[in-house]
Amino acid sequence: MKHLLCLAVFVFWAGAAHANPQLAQKYSCTACHTADKKMVGPSWQEVGRRYTGDKGAAAKLAARVKAGGSGVWGPVPMPPNPQIGDADLKTLVQWILTQK
């Protein structure tokens, strides 16, 4: 029974880990961001590193993604993304914060 629980947790985690890059593609985040290199916006690794240890990071990033903004990473504004549902937004932000 214990092994089945571990397997179920692993399968859930692995599925979620692979779904997040797909969410980034689904919502066109990949038009401006990449995993490891600055493009139009910062890489997800840069974002993850910047917010390491910030307990309010998930809420800050979620708000920034939804509302857009400028000045945090340079002069190029990030457009708002109100079309991202709350569940997908939470999953996407959690994943970005793990990138380092």
N, C-alpha and C positions, 0 to 999 in steps of 0.2 A: 504494500500500500504506500509506504514511504517513497519507494522508487517511482511509483506512478505519479505521485504529487510532484516530485522533482522533475519528472519528464514533462508534465503538464505546464509547470512554471517555465521550463526552458523553451518549450514550443511557443508559449504565449510571448515570452521575451524575444525570441528570435523572430517571430512574425512581426512584432511591433518594431523591432530594429530595422527590418527590411521595408516596412511600410512607410517609414518617415521620409526617406529620400523620394519615395513615390509621391508622398503628399507635397513635398517641395516642388516636384515636377508638375503635379496636378494643378497647383495654384500659381504656376509660372515664377516661382521664387528663383528658379535656375536661370532665368533671363538676366538676372543681376548678381547672383551669388553662386559661388562654388564652394566645395568642401575646404580647399586648402590654399586658394589664391584669391587675392583681391581682384574683383572685376569692376563692375559699376559700383557695387557695394562691397562691404567687408566679407571675407570668407566666414563660413560658419565656425571654423576653428578660432578665428580672431574673436568672434563674438563670445564663444564659449570660454575662452581664456579671460576676456575682459570681465566677465561676470562671475568668475570663480569666487566662491565664498560670499556672494551677495544673496542674502536670503530673500530679497524682494525682486530678484532678477526675472523670474518667470512672469510675474505680473507686469513689470516694466516692459519686457519684450512683447508680451501679448498685446499690451496697449499700443505699443509702437507699430506693430504689424497691422493692427486693425485701423488705427488712425493715420498712420504714416508720420512723416516728420522730416526734419533736417537739422544739420549742425552737429549731430552726435559723432558721425564718422566722416565728416567733410561737407563740402558745399552741395553735393548732389542730393536732392530730396528723395526720400522713399515714398512712393505713392501709397495711399490708403488701400487696405485690402479687406473691406467689410464683407466680402463674399465668403470668407473662410469661417466655417461654423466653429462654435466654441470647442467642441470635442476635438476636431482636427487641429485647431489652433493650439490647444493645450498639448496635444501629442507632438506637434511640430516644434513648439518652443522647448519642451522637455528634451527632445532629441538634440536641438541646436545647443542647448546648455551642456550636453555631454561631449560635444565635439571640442577637442583641445589639441 
